[in-house]
Amino acid sequence: MNILVGSIIQTKKPHPCGSSEWEVVRVGSDIKIRCLGCGRIVMLSVTDFEKRLKKVVSN
């Protein structure tokens, strides 16, 4: 998987604010993403992140 800090990703289900696009803030054993709609930051394990990922919009 080629996820870098600053990548924009799209999730399968939208966030409650209505946006489904996120910016990757941190990559490691956990992945931290920031919602582009409301700014909420969420930290996910790599396996949870891979389940929720629909596509990489930009790197």
C-alpha positions as CSV (number, residue, x, y, z in Angstrom):
1,M,0.0,0.0,0.0
2,N,1.4,3.4,-1.0
3,I,0.0,5.8,1.5
4,L,2.1,8.9,2.3
5,V,1.6,11.8,4.7
6,G,-0.4,14.4,2.8
7,S,-2.3,11.9,0.6
8,I,-6.0,12.5,0.1
9,I,-8.1,9.4,0.4
10,Q,-11.8,8.5,0.0
11,T,-13.6,6.2,2.5
12,K,-16.4,3.8,1.8
13,K,-18.8,5.5,4.1
14,P,-19.1,9.3,4.6
15,H,-18.3,11.0,7.9
16,P,-21.4,12.3,9.7
17,C,-20.5,15.8,8.5
18,G,-21.1,14.5,4.9
19,S,-17.6,14.4,3.6
20,S,-15.9,11.2,2.5
21,E,-12.5,12.7,1.8
22,W,-9.6,12.7,4.3
23,E,-6.0,13.8,4.5
24,V,-3.4,11.5,5.9
25,V,-1.6,13.2,8.8
26,R,0.5,10.4,10.2
27,V,1.7,7.0,8.9
28,G,3.2,4.2,11.1
29,S,1.8,1.4,13.1
30,D,-1.3,3.5,13.3
31,I,-2.6,5.9,10.7
32,K,-4.0,9.3,11.6
33,I,-6.4,11.0,9.2
34,R,-8.1,14.4,9.2
35,C,-11.6,15.0,7.7
36,L,-11.6,17.6,4.9
37,G,-15.2,18.6,5.8
38,C,-15.0,19.4,9.5
39,G,-11.4,18.9,10.5
40,R,-12.0,16.0,12.9
41,I,-8.9,13.8,13.4
42,V,-9.2,10.1,13.7
43,M,-6.5,7.5,14.5
44,L,-7.0,4.0,13.0
45,S,-5.0,0.8,13.0
46,V,-3.6,-0.2,9.6
47,T,-6.1,-3.1,9.3
48,D,-9.1,-0.8,10.1
49,F,-7.8,1.8,7.7
50,E,-7.5,-0.7,4.9
51,K,-11.1,-1.9,5.5
52,R,-12.4,1.7,5.3
53,L,-10.3,2.9,2.3
54,K,-12.2,3.1,-1.0
55,K,-9.5,4.8,-3.1
56,V,-6.5,7.2,-3.0
57,V,-7.5,10.5,-4.6
58,S,-4.0,12.0,-4.7
59,N,-0.6,11.4,-3.3
